[in-house]
Amino acid sequence: MACLFWAAAACARQGAAGVTIDWRLHSSAVAGTPMLAELTLRDAASRPISGARLEITAHMSHPGMAPVMGAAEERRDGVYDVRLQLPMAGDWTILVTGSLPDGHAINQRIDIAGVRPAG
């Protein structure tokens, strides 16, 4: 599933053990500019999932660009902040990996189309 991210855009993905990940970017996706995103994890009953350990890796859609890595920090129950700075305009893929408190692994892909050039 591809999601175009601009201010306040959101995307939901169903993953491991019925986990839903909502992704929201709080600013425009502009190359070289720090971005704050929010991940919300919910179980199959739509309850927030706290205590997950999540790593974020951003990959450019074409080879040759080094990945951008970061961690997600839990801000409140089931809501995690992610800070990224993508160095180049274009299409990016975000991989969310880690583990849930019950031991299940999480591995989700989120596509970011159209990161704009700075300026």
SULZITA-V260234 format. One record per helix or strand. SS is the DSSP state (H for helix, E for strand). FROM is the first residue (numbers start at 0). TO is the last residue. If there is no record, write none. Layout:
ss=SS from=FROM to=TO
ss=SS from=FROM to=TO
This chain:
ss=E from=1 to=3
ss=E from=8 to=13
ss=H from=15 to=17
ss=E from=19 to=24
ss=E from=29 to=29
ss=E from=34 to=41
ss=E from=47 to=47
ss=E from=52 to=59
ss=E from=67 to=75
ss=E from=78 to=83
ss=E from=89 to=98
ss=E from=104 to=115
